[in-house]
Amino acid sequence: MAIALGCAAIGVMAFDLSFWAALLLYSVSGTAATLFVAWRRFRCIEGNEMHRQQAGHRS
Protein backbone atom coordinates (compact mmCIF):
# COMPACT_ATOMS: atom_id res chain seq x y z
CA MET A 1 0.00 0.00 0.00
CA ALA A 2 2.87 2.35 0.78
CA ILE A 3 4.36 1.78 -2.68
CA ALA A 4 1.05 2.54 -4.38
CA LEU A 5 0.48 5.65 -2.28
CA GLY A 6 4.00 6.86 -3.01
CA CYS A 7 3.56 6.33 -6.75
CA ALA A 8 0.27 8.21 -6.73
CA ALA A 9 1.74 11.09 -4.69
CA ILE A 10 4.75 11.39 -7.01
CA GLY A 11 2.44 11.29 -10.02
CA VAL A 12 0.29 14.11 -8.64
CA MET A 13 3.21 16.31 -7.55
CA ALA A 14 5.70 15.71 -10.36
CA PHE A 15 3.39 15.20 -13.33
CA ASP A 16 0.36 17.21 -12.21
CA LEU A 17 -2.01 14.26 -12.68
CA SER A 18 -5.74 14.59 -12.08
CA PHE A 19 -7.45 12.82 -9.21
CA TRP A 20 -8.74 10.05 -11.48
CA ALA A 21 -5.35 9.49 -13.09
CA ALA A 22 -3.73 9.34 -9.65
CA LEU A 23 -6.39 6.87 -8.49
CA LEU A 24 -5.73 4.70 -11.54
CA LEU A 25 -1.99 4.88 -10.91
CA TYR A 26 -2.59 3.94 -7.26
CA SER A 27 -4.66 0.90 -8.29
CA VAL A 28 -2.24 -0.31 -10.94
CA SER A 29 0.91 0.16 -8.85
CA GLY A 30 -0.72 -1.47 -5.81
CA THR A 31 -1.74 -4.48 -7.89
CA ALA A 32 1.72 -4.72 -9.44
CA ALA A 33 3.41 -4.54 -6.03
CA THR A 34 1.11 -7.23 -4.62
CA LEU A 35 1.75 -9.55 -7.57
CA PHE A 36 5.51 -8.99 -7.29
CA VAL A 37 5.53 -9.85 -3.58
CA ALA A 38 3.42 -12.96 -4.21
CA TRP A 39 5.78 -14.05 -7.01
CA ARG A 40 8.85 -13.56 -4.81
CA ARG A 41 7.22 -15.51 -1.98
CA PHE A 42 6.34 -18.35 -4.38
CA ARG A 43 9.92 -18.47 -5.68
CA CYS A 44 11.27 -18.56 -2.12
CA ILE A 45 8.96 -21.43 -1.13
CA GLU A 46 9.77 -23.29 -4.34
CA GLY A 47 13.51 -22.88 -3.68
CA ASN A 48 13.17 -24.16 -0.11
CA GLU A 49 11.31 -27.24 -1.31
CA MET A 50 14.03 -28.00 -3.85
CA HIS A 51 16.71 -27.71 -1.16
CA ARG A 52 14.78 -30.08 1.11
CA GLN A 53 14.38 -32.62 -1.67
CA GLN A 54 18.07 -32.45 -2.54
CA ALA A 55 19.04 -32.79 1.11
CA GLY A 56 16.75 -35.84 1.42
CA HIS A 57 18.41 -37.59 -1.51
CA ARG A 58 21.89 -37.05 -0.09
CA SER A 59 21.18 -38.74 3.24
Predicted model as a PDB file, atoms N, CA, C, CB and O in Angstrom, pLDDT in the B-factor column:
MODEL        1                                                                  
ATOM      1  N   MET A   1       0.824  -1.183   0.000  1.00 69.00           N  
ATOM      2  CA  MET A   1       0.000   0.000   0.000  1.00 69.00           C  
ATOM      3  C   MET A   1       0.872   1.251   0.000  1.00 69.00           C  
ATOM      4  CB  MET A   1      -0.939  -0.004   1.202  1.00 69.00           C  
ATOM      5  O   MET A   1       0.538   2.248  -0.641  1.00 69.00           O  
ATOM      6  N   ALA A   2       1.981   1.194   0.716  1.00 81.00           N  
ATOM      7  CA  ALA A   2       2.865   2.355   0.777  1.00 81.00           C  
ATOM      8  C   ALA A   2       3.472   2.645  -0.595  1.00 81.00           C  
ATOM      9  CB  ALA A   2       3.978   2.129   1.814  1.00 81.00           C  
ATOM     10  O   ALA A   2       3.646   3.805  -0.969  1.00 81.00           O  
ATOM     11  N   ILE A   3       3.793   1.591  -1.340  1.00 76.00           N  
ATOM     12  CA  ILE A   3       4.356   1.782  -2.681  1.00 76.00           C  
ATOM     13  C   ILE A   3       3.324   2.447  -3.585  1.00 76.00           C  
ATOM     14  CB  ILE A   3       4.814   0.428  -3.286  1.00 76.00           C  
ATOM     15  O   ILE A   3       3.649   3.381  -4.318  1.00 76.00           O  
ATOM     16  N   ALA A   4       2.103   1.974  -3.537  1.00 79.00           N  
ATOM     17  CA  ALA A   4       1.049   2.539  -4.378  1.00 79.00           C  
ATOM     18  C   ALA A   4       0.767   3.989  -4.010  1.00 79.00           C  
ATOM     19  CB  ALA A   4      -0.230   1.713  -4.258  1.00 79.00           C  
ATOM     20  O   ALA A   4       0.589   4.831  -4.890  1.00 79.00           O  
ATOM     21  N   LEU A   5       0.727   4.283  -2.723  1.00 81.00           N  
ATOM     22  CA  LEU A   5       0.479   5.653  -2.279  1.00 81.00           C  
ATOM     23  C   LEU A   5       1.623   6.564  -2.695  1.00 81.00           C  
ATOM     24  CB  LEU A   5       0.288   5.702  -0.757  1.00 81.00           C  
ATOM     25  O   LEU A   5       1.397   7.702  -3.107  1.00 81.00           O  
ATOM     26  N   GLY A   6       2.844   6.071  -2.589  1.00 83.00           N  
ATOM     27  CA  GLY A   6       4.004   6.859  -3.010  1.00 83.00           C  
ATOM     28  C   GLY A   6       3.983   7.142  -4.500  1.00 83.00           C  
ATOM     29  O   GLY A   6       4.270   8.261  -4.927  1.00 83.00           O  
ATOM     30  N   CYS A   7       3.646   6.137  -5.293  1.00 79.00           N  
ATOM     31  CA  CYS A   7       3.557   6.328  -6.751  1.00 79.00           C  
ATOM     32  C   CYS A   7       2.486   7.350  -7.104  1.00 79.00           C  
ATOM     33  CB  CYS A   7       3.256   4.992  -7.454  1.00 79.00           C  
ATOM     34  O   CYS A   7       2.698   8.206  -7.963  1.00 79.00           O  
ATOM     35  N   ALA A   8       1.351   7.264  -6.453  1.00 81.00           N  
ATOM     36  CA  ALA A   8       0.275   8.213  -6.732  1.00 81.00           C  
ATOM     37  C   ALA A   8       0.678   9.625  -6.315  1.00 81.00           C  
ATOM     38  CB  ALA A   8      -1.015   7.793  -6.007  1.00 81.00           C  
ATOM     39  O   ALA A   8       0.405  10.583  -7.037  1.00 81.00           O  
ATOM     40  N   ALA A   9       1.322   9.763  -5.162  1.00 84.00           N  
ATOM     41  CA  ALA A   9       1.745  11.088  -4.692  1.00 84.00           C  
ATOM     42  C   ALA A   9       2.784  11.696  -5.628  1.00 84.00           C  
ATOM     43  CB  ALA A   9       2.312  10.998  -3.267  1.00 84.00           C  
ATOM     44  O   ALA A   9       2.717  12.884  -5.942  1.00 84.00           O  
ATOM     45  N   ILE A  10       3.735  10.895  -6.071  1.00 84.00           N  
ATOM     46  CA  ILE A  10       4.750  11.390  -7.010  1.00 84.00           C  
ATOM     47  C   ILE A  10       4.093  11.788  -8.334  1.00 84.00           C  
ATOM     48  CB  ILE A  10       5.847  10.313  -7.252  1.00 84.00           C  
ATOM     49  O   ILE A  10       4.440  12.809  -8.927  1.00 84.00           O  
ATOM     50  N   GLY A  11       3.146  10.974  -8.785  1.00 81.00           N  
ATOM     51  CA  GLY A  11       2.438  11.291 -10.020  1.00 81.00           C  
ATOM     52  C   GLY A  11       1.684  12.608  -9.949  1.00 81.00           C  
ATOM     53  O   GLY A  11       1.677  13.378 -10.909  1.00 81.00           O  
ATOM     54  N   VAL A  12       1.047  12.867  -8.808  1.00 84.00           N  
ATOM     55  CA  VAL A  12       0.291  14.110  -8.642  1.00 84.00           C  
ATOM     56  C   VAL A  12       1.241  15.302  -8.554  1.00 84.00           C  
ATOM     57  CB  VAL A  12      -0.601  14.042  -7.382  1.00 84.00           C  
ATOM     58  O   VAL A  12       1.016  16.323  -9.204  1.00 84.00           O  
ATOM     59  N   MET A  13       2.298  15.179  -7.757  1.00 87.00           N  
ATOM     60  CA  MET A  13       3.209  16.313  -7.548  1.00 87.00           C  
ATOM     61  C   MET A  13       4.117  16.573  -8.752  1.00 87.00           C  
ATOM     62  CB  MET A  13       4.064  16.067  -6.315  1.00 87.00           C  
ATOM     63  O   MET A  13       4.273  17.719  -9.174  1.00 87.00           O  
ATOM     64  N   ALA A  14       4.710  15.527  -9.302  1.00 87.00           N  
ATOM     65  CA  ALA A  14       5.702  15.710 -10.363  1.00 87.00           C  
ATOM     66  C   ALA A  14       5.066  15.903 -11.738  1.00 87.00           C  
ATOM     67  CB  ALA A  14       6.637  14.523 -10.402  1.00 87.00           C  
ATOM     68  O   ALA A  14       5.554  16.688 -12.551  1.00 87.00           O  
ATOM     69  N   PHE A  15       3.978  15.183 -11.991  1.00 84.00           N  
ATOM     70  CA  PHE A  15       3.393  15.200 -13.329  1.00 84.00           C  
ATOM     71  C   PHE A  15       2.048  15.908 -13.390  1.00 84.00           C  
ATOM     72  CB  PHE A  15       3.235  13.798 -13.828  1.00 84.00           C  
ATOM     73  O   PHE A  15       1.416  15.950 -14.446  1.00 84.00           O  
ATOM     74  N   ASP A  16       1.610  16.458 -12.278  1.00 88.00           N  
ATOM     75  CA  ASP A  16       0.357  17.207 -12.208  1.00 88.00           C  
ATOM     76  C   ASP A  16      -0.816  16.382 -12.747  1.00 88.00           C  
ATOM     77  CB  ASP A  16       0.480  18.519 -12.990  1.00 88.00           C  
ATOM     78  O   ASP A  16      -1.596  16.851 -13.575  1.00 88.00           O  
ATOM     79  N   LEU A  17      -0.921  15.138 -12.254  1.00 80.00           N  
ATOM     80  CA  LEU A  17      -2.012  14.259 -12.684  1.00 80.00           C  
ATOM     81  C   LEU A  17      -3.321  14.660 -12.020  1.00 80.00           C  
ATOM     82  CB  LEU A  17      -1.685  12.794 -12.363  1.00 80.00           C  
ATOM     83  O   LEU A  17      -3.324  15.237 -10.933  1.00 80.00           O  
ATOM     84  N   SER A  18      -4.420  14.353 -12.673  1.00 87.00           N  
ATOM     85  CA  SER A  18      -5.736  14.592 -12.083  1.00 87.00           C  
ATOM     86  C   SER A  18      -6.003  13.547 -10.998  1.00 87.00           C  
ATOM     87  CB  SER A  18      -6.849  14.552 -13.172  1.00 87.00           C  
ATOM     88  O   SER A  18      -5.249  12.587 -10.835  1.00 87.00           O  
ATOM     89  N   PHE A  19      -7.082  13.757 -10.272  1.00 85.00           N  
ATOM     90  CA  PHE A  19      -7.451  12.823  -9.208  1.00 85.00           C  
ATOM     91  C   PHE A  19      -7.696  11.431  -9.773  1.00 85.00           C  
ATOM     92  CB  PHE A  19      -8.698  13.319  -8.464  1.00 85.00           C  
ATOM     93  O   PHE A  19      -7.254  10.440  -9.193  1.00 85.00           O  
ATOM     94  N   TRP A  20      -8.399  11.348 -10.902  1.00 87.00           N  
ATOM     95  CA  TRP A  20      -8.738  10.048 -11.477  1.00 87.00           C  
ATOM     96  C   TRP A  20      -7.509   9.341 -12.018  1.00 87.00           C  
ATOM     97  CB  TRP A  20      -9.767  10.211 -12.582  1.00 87.00           C  
ATOM     98  O   TRP A  20      -7.395   8.120 -11.908  1.00 87.00           O  
ATOM     99  N   ALA A  21      -6.594  10.091 -12.597  1.00 88.00           N  
ATOM    100  CA  ALA A  21      -5.355   9.487 -13.087  1.00 88.00           C  
ATOM    101  C   ALA A  21      -4.508   8.993 -11.922  1.00 88.00           C  
ATOM    102  CB  ALA A  21      -4.558  10.494 -13.937  1.00 88.00           C  
ATOM    103  O   ALA A  21      -3.891   7.931 -12.006  1.00 88.00           O  
ATOM    104  N   ALA A  22      -4.475   9.763 -10.833  1.00 86.00           N  
ATOM    105  CA  ALA A  22      -3.733   9.339  -9.646  1.00 86.00           C  
ATOM    106  C   ALA A  22      -4.370   8.096  -9.020  1.00 86.00           C  
ATOM    107  CB  ALA A  22      -3.673  10.482  -8.615  1.00 86.00           C  
ATOM    108  O   ALA A  22      -3.664   7.206  -8.546  1.00 86.00           O  
ATOM    109  N   LEU A  23      -5.698   8.037  -9.019  1.00 87.00           N  
ATOM    110  CA  LEU A  23      -6.394   6.866  -8.493  1.00 87.00           C  
ATOM    111  C   LEU A  23      -6.098   5.634  -9.343  1.00 87.00           C  
ATOM    112  CB  LEU A  23      -7.908   7.120  -8.435  1.00 87.00           C  
ATOM    113  O   LEU A  23      -5.894   4.544  -8.808  1.00 87.00           O  
ATOM    114  N   LEU A  24      -6.073   5.800 -10.646  1.00 88.00           N  
ATOM    115  CA  LEU A  24      -5.731   4.701 -11.542  1.00 88.00           C  
ATOM    116  C   LEU A  24      -4.288   4.248 -11.314  1.00 88.00           C  
ATOM    117  CB  LEU A  24      -5.934   5.121 -13.006  1.00 88.00           C  
ATOM    118  O   LEU A  24      -4.013   3.050 -11.259  1.00 88.00           O  
ATOM    119  N   LEU A  25      -3.381   5.195 -11.185  1.00 87.00           N  
ATOM    120  CA  LEU A  25      -1.985   4.877 -10.909  1.00 87.00           C  
ATOM    121  C   LEU A  25      -1.848   4.141  -9.579  1.00 87.00           C  
ATOM    122  CB  LEU A  25      -1.138   6.153 -10.899  1.00 87.00           C  
ATOM    123  O   LEU A  25      -1.080   3.184  -9.474  1.00 87.00           O  
ATOM    124  N   TYR A  26      -2.587   4.584  -8.566  1.00 87.00           N  
ATOM    125  CA  TYR A  26      -2.593   3.938  -7.259  1.00 87.00           C  
ATOM    126  C   TYR A  26      -3.055   2.485  -7.382  1.00 87.00           C  
ATOM    127  CB  TYR A  26      -3.499   4.710  -6.281  1.00 87.00           C  
ATOM    128  O   TYR A  26      -2.447   1.586  -6.802  1.00 87.00           O  
ATOM    129  N   SER A  27      -4.120   2.260  -8.130  1.00 89.00           N  
ATOM    130  CA  SER A  27      -4.658   0.904  -8.287  1.00 89.00           C  
ATOM    131  C   SER A  27      -3.686   0.000  -9.037  1.00 89.00           C  
ATOM    132  CB  SER A  27      -5.999   0.946  -9.023  1.00 89.00           C  
ATOM    133  O   SER A  27      -3.444  -1.136  -8.628  1.00 89.00           O  
ATOM    134  N   VAL A  28      -3.136   0.504 -10.125  1.00 91.00           N  
ATOM    135  CA  VAL A  28      -2.236  -0.307 -10.943  1.00 91.00           C  
ATOM    136  C   VAL A  28      -0.935  -0.615 -10.190  1.00 91.00           C  
ATOM    137  CB  VAL A  28      -1.927   0.413 -12.269  1.00 91.00           C  
ATOM    138  O   VAL A  28      -0.467  -1.753 -10.196  1.00 91.00           O  
ATOM    139  N   SER A  29      -0.358   0.398  -9.547  1.00 89.00           N  
ATOM    140  CA  SER A  29       0.906   0.163  -8.847  1.00 89.00           C  
ATOM    141  C   SER A  29       0.698  -0.720  -7.619  1.00 89.00           C  
ATOM    142  CB  SER A  29       1.544   1.496  -8.433  1.00 89.00           C  
ATOM    143  O   SER A  29       1.573  -1.520  -7.287  1.00 89.00           O  
ATOM    144  N   GLY A  30      -0.434  -0.593  -6.945  1.00 88.00           N  
ATOM    145  CA  GLY A  30      -0.721  -1.466  -5.812  1.00 88.00           C  
ATOM    146  C   GLY A  30      -0.884  -2.914  -6.238  1.00 88.00           C  
ATOM    147  O   GLY A  30      -0.398  -3.825  -5.567  1.00 88.00           O  
ATOM    148  N   THR A  31      -1.571  -3.127  -7.357  1.00 92.00           N  
ATOM    149  CA  THR A  31      -1.735  -4.478  -7.888  1.00 92.00           C  
ATOM    150  C   THR A  31      -0.397  -5.061  -8.322  1.00 92.00           C  
ATOM    151  CB  THR A  31      -2.714  -4.477  -9.064  1.00 92.00           C  
ATOM    152  O   THR A  31      -0.106  -6.227  -8.057  1.00 92.00           O  
ATOM    153  N   ALA A  32       0.409  -4.252  -8.983  1.00 92.00           N  
ATOM    154  CA  ALA A  32       1.723  -4.719  -9.436  1.00 92.00           C  
ATOM    155  C   ALA A  32       2.613  -5.074  -8.244  1.00 92.00           C  
ATOM    156  CB  ALA A  32       2.407  -3.646 -10.308  1.00 92.00           C  
ATOM    157  O   ALA A  32       3.309  -6.089  -8.275  1.00 92.00           O  
ATOM    158  N   ALA A  33       2.597  -4.257  -7.209  1.00 90.00           N  
ATOM    159  CA  ALA A  33       3.414  -4.538  -6.027  1.00 90.00           C  
ATOM    160  C   ALA A  33       2.954  -5.818  -5.336  1.00 90.00           C  
ATOM    161  CB  ALA A  33       3.358  -3.360  -5.046  1.00 90.00           C  
ATOM    162  O   ALA A  33       3.779  -6.615  -4.892  1.00 90.00           O  
ATOM    163  N   THR A  34       1.645  -6.016  -5.244  1.00 93.00           N  
ATOM    164  CA  THR A  34       1.111  -7.225  -4.625  1.00 93.00           C  
ATOM    165  C   THR A  34       1.494  -8.471  -5.412  1.00 93.00           C  
ATOM    166  CB  THR A  34      -0.405  -7.132  -4.505  1.00 93.00           C  
ATOM    167  O   THR A  34       1.888  -9.481  -4.830  1.00 93.00           O  
ATOM    168  N   LEU A  35       1.380  -8.401  -6.732  1.00 95.00           N  
ATOM    169  CA  LEU A  35       1.754  -9.546  -7.567  1.00 95.00           C  
ATOM    170  C   LEU A  35       3.252  -9.836  -7.480  1.00 95.00           C  
ATOM    171  CB  LEU A  35       1.356  -9.292  -9.024  1.00 95.00           C  
ATOM    172  O   LEU A  35       3.658 -10.998  -7.482  1.00 95.00           O  
ATOM    173  N   PHE A  36       4.069  -8.795  -7.404  1.00 95.00           N  
ATOM    174  CA  PHE A  36       5.510  -8.988  -7.289  1.00 95.00           C  
ATOM    175  C   PHE A  36       5.865  -9.672  -5.973  1.00 95.00           C  
ATOM    176  CB  PHE A  36       6.239  -7.645  -7.401  1.00 95.00           C  
ATOM    177  O   PHE A  36       6.683 -10.591  -5.954  1.00 95.00           O  
ATOM    178  N   VAL A  37       5.262  -9.236  -4.882  1.00 94.00           N  
ATOM    179  CA  VAL A  37       5.530  -9.848  -3.576  1.00 94.00           C  
ATOM    180  C   VAL A  37       5.070 -11.302  -3.575  1.00 94.00           C  
ATOM    181  CB  VAL A  37       4.827  -9.058  -2.444  1.00 94.00           C  
ATOM    182  O   VAL A  37       5.770 -12.166  -3.048  1.00 94.00           O  
ATOM    183  N   ALA A  38       3.917 -11.584  -4.149  1.00 95.00           N  
ATOM    184  CA  ALA A  38       3.423 -12.961  -4.211  1.00 95.00           C  
ATOM    185  C   ALA A  38       4.352 -13.832  -5.048  1.00 95.00           C  
ATOM    186  CB  ALA A  38       1.999 -12.997  -4.790  1.00 95.00           C  
ATOM    187  O   ALA A  38       4.616 -14.979  -4.688  1.00 95.00           O  
ATOM    188  N   TRP A  39       4.849 -13.299  -6.163  1.00 95.00           N  
ATOM    189  CA  TRP A  39       5.775 -14.052  -7.012  1.00 95.00           C  
ATOM    190  C   TRP A  39       7.073 -14.340  -6.280  1.00 95.00           C  
ATOM    191  CB  TRP A  39       6.063 -13.288  -8.305  1.00 95.00           C  
ATOM    192  O   TRP A  39       7.594 -15.452  -6.366  1.00 95.00           O  
ATOM    193  N   ARG A  40       7.604 -13.362  -5.564  1.00 94.00           N  
ATOM    194  CA  ARG A  40       8.851 -13.565  -4.813  1.00 94.00           C  
ATOM    195  C   ARG A  40       8.643 -14.602  -3.702  1.00 94.00           C  
ATOM    196  CB  ARG A  40       9.349 -12.222  -4.210  1.00 94.00           C  
ATOM    197  O   ARG A  40       9.517 -15.436  -3.463  1.00 94.00           O  
ATOM    198  N   ARG A  41       7.513 -14.552  -3.038  1.00 94.00           N  
ATOM    199  CA  ARG A  41       7.219 -15.514  -1.982  1.00 94.00           C  
ATOM    200  C   ARG A  41       7.104 -16.922  -2.562  1.00 94.00           C  
ATOM    201  CB  ARG A  41       5.922 -15.128  -1.245  1.00 94.00           C  
ATOM    202  O   ARG A  41       7.599 -17.878  -1.966  1.00 94.00           O  
ATOM    203  N   PHE A  42       6.460 -17.055  -3.710  1.00 93.00           N  
ATOM    204  CA  PHE A  42       6.342 -18.349  -4.379  1.00 93.00           C  
ATOM    205  C   PHE A  42       7.716 -18.894  -4.740  1.00 93.00           C  
ATOM    206  CB  PHE A  42       5.472 -18.228  -5.638  1.00 93.00           C  
ATOM    207  O   PHE A  42       8.001 -20.070  -4.513  1.00 93.00           O  
ATOM    208  N   ARG A  43       8.570 -18.036  -5.303  1.00 92.00           N  
ATOM    209  CA  ARG A  43       9.922 -18.469  -5.679  1.00 92.00           C  
ATOM    210  C   ARG A  43      10.720 -18.903  -4.460  1.00 92.00           C  
ATOM    211  CB  ARG A  43      10.661 -17.346  -6.413  1.00 92.00           C  
ATOM    212  O   ARG A  43      11.480 -19.869  -4.534  1.00 92.00           O  
ATOM    213  N   CYS A  44      10.564 -18.214  -3.352  1.00 91.00           N  
ATOM    214  CA  CYS A  44      11.269 -18.565  -2.122  1.00 91.00           C  
ATOM    215  C   CYS A  44      10.802 -19.925  -1.611  1.00 91.00           C  
ATOM    216  CB  CYS A  44      11.053 -17.484  -1.045  1.00 91.00           C  
ATOM    217  O   CYS A  44      11.624 -20.763  -1.242  1.00 91.00           O  
ATOM    218  N   ILE A  45       9.496 -20.149  -1.587  1.00 90.00           N  
ATOM    219  CA  ILE A  45       8.957 -21.426  -1.132  1.00 90.00           C  
ATOM    220  C   ILE A  45       9.402 -22.550  -2.058  1.00 90.00           C  
ATOM    221  CB  ILE A  45       7.422 -21.370  -1.057  1.00 90.00           C  
ATOM    222  O   ILE A  45       9.781 -23.629  -1.602  1.00 90.00           O  
ATOM    223  N   GLU A  46       9.354 -22.290  -3.366  1.00 88.00           N  
ATOM    224  CA  GLU A  46       9.770 -23.291  -4.341  1.00 88.00           C  
ATOM    225  C   GLU A  46      11.251 -23.642  -4.154  1.00 88.00           C  
ATOM    226  CB  GLU A  46       9.515 -22.783  -5.775  1.00 88.00           C  
ATOM    227  O   GLU A  46      11.621 -24.813  -4.236  1.00 88.00           O  
ATOM    228  N   GLY A  47      12.087 -22.649  -3.907  1.00 86.00           N  
ATOM    229  CA  GLY A  47      13.512 -22.882  -3.678  1.00 86.00           C  
ATOM    230  C   GLY A  47      13.762 -23.689  -2.418  1.00 86.00           C  
ATOM    231  O   GLY A  47      14.627 -24.565  -2.405  1.00 86.00           O  
ATOM    232  N   ASN A  48      13.015 -23.405  -1.356  1.00 85.00           N  
ATOM    233  CA  ASN A  48      13.175 -24.155  -0.113  1.00 85.00           C  
ATOM    234  C   ASN A  48      12.779 -25.618  -0.294  1.00 85.00           C  
ATOM    235  CB  ASN A  48      12.340 -23.521   1.001  1.00 85.00           C  
ATOM    236  O   ASN A  48      13.425 -26.511   0.254  1.00 85.00           O  
ATOM    237  N   GLU A  49      11.721 -25.863  -1.060  1.00 85.00           N  
ATOM    238  CA  GLU A  49      11.311 -27.244  -1.308  1.00 85.00           C  
ATOM    239  C   GLU A  49      12.363 -28.003  -2.105  1.00 85.00           C  
ATOM    240  CB  GLU A  49       9.976 -27.274  -2.046  1.00 85.00           C  
ATOM    241  O   GLU A  49      12.606 -29.182  -1.847  1.00 85.00           O  
ATOM    242  N   MET A  50      12.987 -27.341  -3.067  1.00 82.00           N  
ATOM    243  CA  MET A  50      14.031 -27.997  -3.847  1.00 82.00           C  
ATOM    244  C   MET A  50      15.231 -28.345  -2.962  1.00 82.00           C  
ATOM    245  CB  MET A  50      14.472 -27.097  -5.016  1.00 82.00           C  
ATOM    246  O   MET A  50      15.815 -29.421  -3.093  1.00 82.00           O  
ATOM    247  N   HIS A  51      15.591 -27.431  -2.064  1.00 83.00           N  
ATOM    248  CA  HIS A  51      16.714 -27.705  -1.160  1.00 83.00           C  
ATOM    249  C   HIS A  51      16.402 -28.870  -0.230  1.00 83.00           C  
ATOM    250  CB  HIS A  51      17.055 -26.459  -0.336  1.00 83.00           C  
ATOM    251  O   HIS A  51      17.278 -29.686   0.056  1.00 83.00           O  
ATOM    252  N   ARG A  52      15.171 -28.954   0.238  1.00 83.00           N  
ATOM    253  CA  ARG A  52      14.784 -30.084   1.110  1.00 83.00           C  
ATOM    254  C   ARG A  52      14.835 -31.395   0.354  1.00 83.00           C  
ATOM    255  CB  ARG A  52      13.374 -29.873   1.684  1.00 83.00           C  
ATOM    256  O   ARG A  52      15.308 -32.403   0.878  1.00 83.00           O  
ATOM    257  N   GLN A  53      14.349 -31.383  -0.876  1.00 82.00           N  
ATOM    258  CA  GLN A  53      14.383 -32.619  -1.673  1.00 82.00           C  
ATOM    259  C   GLN A  53      15.807 -33.055  -1.955  1.00 82.00           C  
ATOM    260  CB  GLN A  53      13.634 -32.430  -2.990  1.00 82.00           C  
ATOM    261  O   GLN A  53      16.110 -34.246  -1.889  1.00 82.00           O  
ATOM    262  N   GLN A  54      16.678 -32.123  -2.265  1.00 81.00           N  
ATOM    263  CA  GLN A  54      18.070 -32.452  -2.541  1.00 81.00           C  
ATOM    264  C   GLN A  54      18.763 -32.958  -1.272  1.00 81.00           C  
ATOM    265  CB  GLN A  54      18.811 -31.225  -3.106  1.00 81.00           C  
ATOM    266  O   GLN A  54      19.572 -33.884  -1.330  1.00 81.00           O  
ATOM    267  N   ALA A  55      18.452 -32.360  -0.153  1.00 77.00           N  
ATOM    268  CA  ALA A  55      19.042 -32.792   1.115  1.00 77.00           C  
ATOM    269  C   ALA A  55      18.546 -34.199   1.482  1.00 77.00           C  
ATOM    270  CB  ALA A  55      18.698 -31.784   2.245  1.00 77.00           C  
ATOM    271  O   ALA A  55      19.294 -34.983   2.065  1.00 77.00           O  
ATOM    272  N   GLY A  56      17.303 -34.520   1.148  1.00 75.00           N  
ATOM    273  CA  GLY A  56      16.748 -35.837   1.424  1.00 75.00           C  
ATOM    274  C   GLY A  56      17.395 -36.915   0.584  1.00 75.00           C  
ATOM    275  O   GLY A  56      17.550 -38.041   1.059  1.00 75.00           O  
ATOM    276  N   HIS A  57      17.776 -36.622  -0.629  1.00 66.00           N  
ATOM    277  CA  HIS A  57      18.409 -37.594  -1.509  1.00 66.00           C  
ATOM    278  C   HIS A  57      19.852 -37.843  -1.114  1.00 66.00           C  
ATOM    279  CB  HIS A  57      18.339 -37.127  -2.947  1.00 66.00           C  
ATOM    280  O   HIS A  57      20.383 -38.919  -1.391  1.00 66.00           O  
ATOM    281  N   ARG A  58      20.492 -36.897  -0.488  1.00 61.00           N  
ATOM    282  CA  ARG A  58      21.894 -37.052  -0.088  1.00 61.00           C  
ATOM    283  C   ARG A  58      22.064 -37.941   1.129  1.00 61.00           C  
ATOM    284  CB  ARG A  58      22.500 -35.706   0.192  1.00 61.00           C  
ATOM    285  O   ARG A  58      23.103 -38.579   1.295  1.00 61.00           O  
ATOM    286  N   SER A  59      21.054 -37.985   1.977  1.00 50.00           N  
ATOM    287  CA  SER A  59      21.180 -38.741   3.240  1.00 50.00           C  
ATOM    288  C   SER A  59      21.250 -40.222   3.029  1.00 50.00           C  
ATOM    289  CB  SER A  59      20.031 -38.438   4.148  1.00 50.00           C  
ATOM    290  O   SER A  59      21.357 -40.978   3.995  1.00 50.00           O  
TER     291      SER A  59                                                      
ENDMDL                                                                          
END                                                                             
